[in-house]
Amino acid sequence: MDQLMEGQMWTDNSIQFPRFIAEAQMAGAFTPEILRLMAESMDLESEQVNELLERACAEWDVIVGRT
């Protein structure tokens, strides 16, 4: 991959946000307590926070398959 493409990917939030969330998920960053606090902070149900995580991970899987 050339530097221009790498630079464009680095600054593309539609790539980096799902990547960041998926990598944090894989590293175990989202403990039950963290998920509870996130749901509370975001005024969401815990199921909705989990759905966001799943969507981000699924999006990252699509991106990885595409690059």
N, C-alpha and C positions, 0 to 999 in steps of 0.2 A: 504494500500500500504506500503510495507516495505521500510526501509531507503535506501537500495541499489537502488531500483527502483526509488525512489524519487530523489536520487542523480544523477542517470543516466539521468532522465528526465530534471533536472535542467541544466545539462551541454550540453544537446542536442539542438544545435542551430535550427535544423529543427522543434523543438517544441516551443522553447522559442521566436524565432523571430516572427512567426505568432501570438503567444499569445500576445507579447508586442504590436504589431501593432493593433490587434483586440481590445485589452483592451483600448488602446489610442483612437481608433476610437469610442468605446462605451462611453468613458469619454468626448467626444467632443473636443479632442485635435486638430483635423484637420479642422480648420476654413477655409473658402474660401481664406483668405489671406495666411494662412500657406500652403495650397495646391498650390496656385499660386507661392509662393516662392520656394516650393519644386520642382515644375515642371521646373521652371527657373534654379534652381541649378543643377538639374539632366539632363538638356537638353532634356526634355520630353514635350509632349503636356499634358494639364491638364487631358484629357481623359485617357492617359496612367497612370498617377499617380492614378487616381480613379480606374483604372483596377487593379493596384498593391494592393491597399487597399482592393478591393473586393476579390482578390485572396488570400490575407493573411487571411481575415476574413473567407472565405470559407475553407481554410486549417485548421484554428483553429477549426471550427465547426466539421470537420472530426476528428481531434485529440481528441476533447472533447468526441465525440461519441465513440471513440476507447478506451479511458482510463477508 
